[in-house]
Amino acid sequence: MIDGAIGDPTEADAVFYTDVLAALRACGDPMPVVQVTSWGGSAREGIAIYDAIRCDGRPTVTRVRRIASSAGALVAMAGDRVEIEADAFLMFHGAIAYVAGDGPVFGIAADLIDQTNQALAAAMARISGRSVAHELTQLIAAGDRWLSADEALQAGYVHAIVAPHYGGLP
């Protein structure tokens, strides 16, 4: 289960690539279900977690519980089947960087943002069936794009809406 910030070492509940990889390796299910509740965090760590889920070798289900925003939404796109609880939300936006330095440093940061946006758009396109170019335009032009479960289903970012699970925390 992913329940916390993606790759943020300042957060007590942070989830890292190594955590997800270890959990997948320990899971004996022929079709693991990765539950995602995350406000986001590091896009680069999100890409690594996305890759860990995609490369697991088994069909996987990702299920959005409560919220999957930013890097959390990227991780949610990793499943072969993507589900969202009826009262949950997805939020996508383009990559963000906080940069200090001279001109070349800003150029490197701009390149990294472009590369990250390409990876995010490719993950979205894999699920939605739309082109990477379309999803990239949406990421760049739309700002924070909040989607309810119904909107996420209509937009093609999830395959199914499932009943919320309230059986204790998390």
Buried (B, 14 or more C-beta within 10 A) or exposed (E): BBBBBBBBEEEEEBBBBEBBBEBBEEBEEEEBBBBBBBBBBBBBBBBBBBBBBBEBEEEBBBBBBBBBBBBBBBBBBBBBBBBBBEBBBBBBBBBEEEEEEEEEEEEEBEEBBEBBBBBBBBBBBBBBEBEBEBBBEBBBEEEEBBBBBEBBBEBBBBBEBBEBEEEEEE
